[in-house]
Structure formats: C-alpha cells, structure tokens
C-alpha cells in the first residue's frame, strides 16, 4: 500500500484555520478545511510565528534556534542599539554573537553569514534603508557659528589680519546646448546644432570679502599659451 501523500500548507491557509478554530473549536476547523485535528492544535501553538512570516511560507523545518538563550540576548542588544538610533549591520551582529558565545562558554559556535540570516528570520529582522535621519539640536548651527566667529575674531586680533576673503572655483562649459526645440508634430528624429564645445570647460574663480565687497571674477582657461584673440573689455 502506497504511503499517504503529505501536503504542505501555506501560512495564510494555516491562519484561516486558526481563526476558525478560535471561534468554533479545533474539530470544526479540521472538518471545514479537511485536515487532521492535531494539525490545527499544532498550528495554534505557532500562531505568533505564522503572523510574522510571508503568507506563502509553508514550513518551519530547520528553522529552530540551536542557542536560543544567546539569540535572546543578541536580539535585546539589537533592540538597544536601534533605540539609540545606532546603525546595526550583519557584521556587527556576527561579532556581537561571537562575543556572547565566548561569554556564555558556547563551544563550536561559528556565527557565519547563513546563521546570521537564520537568526534575522527567526527574530523578524531585516536590513532596511534609513528613512529619517537623526536630527541635530535646534541651537546646534547657531552654537557652531558663534564658536567660529569668536575664534576667528581672536585670530584676526592676534595676527593683525586686515581682510578675510572667501573664494571658490566653479567649472563652466563654453556651450550649454538645449535639448528641446519647437518642431512639427509627428517628427521622429530631432537634431539640434551645437558649437561642438559642450564638453570643453573653463574655470571661474569667485571671491567675496568679509566686509561685503564682491571681487571681479577670474577666468582660468585650460591651455599652455595665451589665446591670440582679443577678449571683450571687462
């Protein structure tokens, strides 16, 4: 006689059976979904885990923790780190797990990438992208600015500095071609003529003094000799 074929049920199906069992009993749920009553009892014990996995998850085989006490302490550590808005990586989890294993005298603990992935699955953890950054104190910018002002005021007095100039170099192109034009409707190919120098660059130096005066801009051309052409006045 051939053995009975085993069925693997998805988490969504198990949760439906659990919901019916809670309302009408295990036997009614087993009769409604044509399953054994012992399966309903076993699924009800796993309800919390079923709620945390994907709806298409079918089995929990091979997912039990070998060192549950270590994982409890490790999960608590992760919770504390995130409560302080500290970043936690899989590498830091593995390092912390190895330290806990030594502290708990657990022999033969490797804590490799596959174990770390299993730990994160068991504890409903995942690698996420930060959505909100940690905000600086409201008066942080003003404090830094005041500290900068006071330090430079003292430095100017000590070294007899008369002028302070802030300057920056800005790269510019000789030609900035447009990518839009008016054309007849239905035209498939549109071409726009350029000077051919849209990739040629030069540098403009802008400077501003502390007393509010703007200095004339200076241009820097990328060549070894001065151009023979005359530049416009100013």
Phi and psi in degrees as a GROMACS rama.xvg file:
@    title "Ramachandran Plot"
@    xaxis  label "Phi"
@    yaxis  label "Psi"
@TYPE xy
-70.6663  140.464  UNK-2
-66.458  151.441  UNK-3
-66.7103  138.72  UNK-4
-73.5692  130.88  UNK-5
-86.7417  145.361  UNK-6
-113.573  140.404  UNK-7
-106.345  118.3  UNK-8
-99.6537  143.431  UNK-9
-75.9336  159.452  UNK-10
-60.1065  -36.5298  UNK-11
-61.8404  -42.2173  UNK-12
-63.6631  -42.6293  UNK-13
-63.6249  -38.7735  UNK-14
-68.1916  -33.9195  UNK-15
-65.1553  -42.3599  UNK-16
-64.8983  -38.3916  UNK-17
-63.9976  -43.2752  UNK-18
-61.353  -40.6873  UNK-19
-69.3804  -36.0122  UNK-20
-67.5655  -36.9188  UNK-21
-63.305  -35.7143  UNK-22
-86.1445  -39.909  UNK-23
-122.277  -2.73643  UNK-24
105.647  159.048  UNK-25
-65.0069  -41.2024  UNK-26
-65.2011  -39.6405  UNK-27
-65.8713  -40.3218  UNK-28
-65.2191  -40.7911  UNK-29
-64.726  -39.8531  UNK-30
-68.2106  -38.4692  UNK-31
-67.9378  -42.6137  UNK-32
-99.3547  6.62954  UNK-33
57.6031  50.8527  UNK-34
-131.373  169.824  UNK-35
-76.3432  144.219  UNK-36
-63.6746  -30.9853  UNK-37
-65.0149  -30.7704  UNK-38
-66.2766  -40.0534  UNK-39
-62.9446  -43.094  UNK-40
-62.8566  -41.1868  UNK-41
-66.9081  -39.6336  UNK-42
-66.1905  -36.0192  UNK-43
-64.5858  -31.191  UNK-44
-70.3294  -24.2341  UNK-45
-100.994  13.7007  UNK-46
-57.5721  -43.8386  UNK-47
-61.1969  -40.8191  UNK-48
-70.2776  -35.9397  UNK-49
-65.0561  -31.9706  UNK-50
-71.4698  -17.5415  UNK-51
-99.7942  -8.21726  UNK-52
-104.37  171.952  UNK-53
-64.1227  152.854  UNK-54
-64.7698  -23.6726  UNK-55
-91.6015  0.573544  UNK-56
-65.058  133.33  UNK-57
-107.584  -31.1521  UNK-58
-142.036  155.434  UNK-59
-112.588  13.8613  UNK-60
-65.0728  139.286  UNK-61
74.338  14.4677  UNK-62
-115.275  10.5409  UNK-63
-79.6947  144.372  UNK-64
-74.9854  133.799  UNK-65
-80.2295  -31.8243  UNK-66
-126.028  76.1547  UNK-67
-61.7853  -36.9615  UNK-68
-66.3977  -38.9344  UNK-69
-62.5469  -43.5138  UNK-70
-67.6027  -32.3863  UNK-71
-62.8104  -45.5081  UNK-72
-68.4191  -36.3986  UNK-73
-67.8294  -41.0538  UNK-74
-63.5665  -39.301  UNK-75
-62.69  -39.3496  UNK-76
-63.5286  -43.4003  UNK-77
-61.5037  -41.6638  UNK-78
-61.8314  -42.266  UNK-79
-66.0243  -39.6945  UNK-80
-64.6901  -42.8456  UNK-81
-72.3209  -29.8493  UNK-82
-64.9065  -27.7155  UNK-83
-93.323  11.271  UNK-84
61.6212  28.5192  UNK-85
-89.3316  144.303  UNK-86
-75.0816  136.122  UNK-87
-122.409  122.569  UNK-88
-107.772  167.425  UNK-89
-65.0771  -31.9176  UNK-90
-65.1831  -44.7531  UNK-91
-65.5546  -33.2653  UNK-92
-64.6848  -43.5013  UNK-93
-66.0467  -39.7551  UNK-94
-65.3463  -42.6834  UNK-95
-65.4806  -38.7568  UNK-96
-63.9861  -40.2976  UNK-97
-64.292  -39.7429  UNK-98
-64.914  -40.8721  UNK-99
-66.3543  -36.4361  UNK-100
-63.8915  -40.7042  UNK-101
-66.2657  -40.0272  UNK-102
-66.148  -33.1861  UNK-103
-94.7848  6.34057  UNK-104
57.4715  44.0083  UNK-105
-93.3458  117.786  UNK-106
-87.047  154.212  UNK-107
62.3902  27.3167  UNK-108
-89.9214  122.041  UNK-109
-99.0722  -47.5913  UNK-110
65.6417  48.1733  UNK-111
-79.9098  -177.427  UNK-112
-58.8064  -39.6677  UNK-113
-66.4704  -39.3807  UNK-114
-63.9067  -42.205  UNK-115
-61.1731  -40.5052  UNK-116
-63.9874  -41.4592  UNK-117
-65.3402  -40.3701  UNK-118
-60.1795  -43.802  UNK-119
-65.9592  -36.4986  UNK-120
-66.7541  -43.2285  UNK-121
-64.9583  -32.106  UNK-122
-102.411  12.8399  UNK-123
56.53  45.1372  UNK-124
-110.121  152.089  UNK-125
-153.536  160.276  UNK-126
-81.1246  123.056  UNK-127
-123.183  160.242  UNK-128
-95.0616  133.259  UNK-129
-62.4059  133.612  UNK-130
-106.179  -26.357  UNK-131
-131.187  123.399  UNK-132
-83.6424  158.809  UNK-133
-70.4613  124.184  UNK-134
-80.091  139.208  UNK-135
-77.287  157.784  UNK-136
-56.4083  151.096  UNK-137
-61.3873  -35.3199  UNK-138
-95.0286  12.0208  UNK-139
-63.7284  -48.6144  UNK-140
-62.6936  -41.4129  UNK-141
-66.3511  -38.5835  UNK-142
-63.8603  -44.4595  UNK-143
-64.2653  -39.8529  UNK-144
-65.5161  -43.045  UNK-145
-66.1299  -37.921  UNK-146
-64.2464  -39.514  UNK-147
-65.2961  -43.5435  UNK-148
-62.7989  -47.1226  UNK-149
-65.5683  -39.8198  UNK-150
-66.5331  -39.1631  UNK-151
-77.2865  -30.3693  UNK-152
-62.1959  -42.5413  UNK-153
-66.3964  -40.1903  UNK-154
-65.8194  -40.1455  UNK-155
-63.7424  -39.4072  UNK-156
-70.2066  -40.3254  UNK-157
-68.557  -38.1758  UNK-158
-105.008  6.92607  UNK-159
56.3498  47.4511  UNK-160
-81.6441  128.046  UNK-161
-94.8706  -33.8088  UNK-162
-134.599  145.417  UNK-163
-125.261  127.685  UNK-164
-125.833  131.936  UNK-165
-105.018  124.618  UNK-166
-131.608  156.383  UNK-167
-151.389  149.77  UNK-168
-103.191  132.144  UNK-169
-122.283  120.393  UNK-170
-78.3696  135.949  UNK-171
-132.808  156.908  UNK-172
-102.966  152.805  UNK-173
-70.183  -26.4961  UNK-174
-139.533  133.974  UNK-175
-117.032  88.7185  UNK-176
-68.2528  144.443  UNK-177
-86.6907  150.892  UNK-178
-111.135  13.8741  UNK-179
-129.594  146.842  UNK-180
-156.454  157.42  UNK-181
-80.7107  131.813  UNK-182
-150.807  159.756  UNK-183
-63.5603  143.48  UNK-184
-65.2043  140.123  UNK-185
94.2479  -9.41685  UNK-186
-69.4112  128.637  UNK-187
-87.3432  -32.7961  UNK-188
-118.433  126.495  UNK-189
-122.039  126.391  UNK-190
-119.457  143.972  UNK-191
-126.516  124.254  UNK-192
-75.1726  139.342  UNK-193
-126.503  173.334  UNK-194
-81.4098  -12.2028  UNK-195
86.1994  1.22244  UNK-196
-113.515  24.7153  UNK-197
-70.572  -15.4572  UNK-198
-102.869  -2.86338  UNK-199
-85.7517  131.976  UNK-200
-120.355  157.643  UNK-201
-139.955  169.138  UNK-202
-117.166  135.908  UNK-203
-113.817  129.419  UNK-204
-102.409  120.654  UNK-205
-109.923  138.451  UNK-206
-137.557  145.28  UNK-207
-141.083  128.585  UNK-208
-89.6386  159.942  UNK-209
-65.2957  -23.9951  UNK-210
-83.9353  4.28802  UNK-211
100.446  -7.15315  UNK-212
-79.0523  132.376  UNK-213
-95.9539  126.566  UNK-214
-83.5623  151.876  UNK-215
-58.8782  139.942  UNK-216
-68.1876  150.963  UNK-217
-119.779  133.168  UNK-218
-101.12  139.662  UNK-219
-121.284  119.208  UNK-220
-99.6694  144.804  UNK-221
-88.7371  84.4313  UNK-222
-161.838  161.325  UNK-223
-90.627  -25.5121  UNK-224
-118.975  156.162  UNK-225
-72.1499  140.77  UNK-226
-66.5689  147.173  UNK-227
-79.1411  -22.0823  UNK-228
-69.416  149.798  UNK-229
-85.5086  134.093  UNK-230
-88.9874  148.882  UNK-231
-60.4106  151.007  UNK-232
-62.6015  136.791  UNK-233
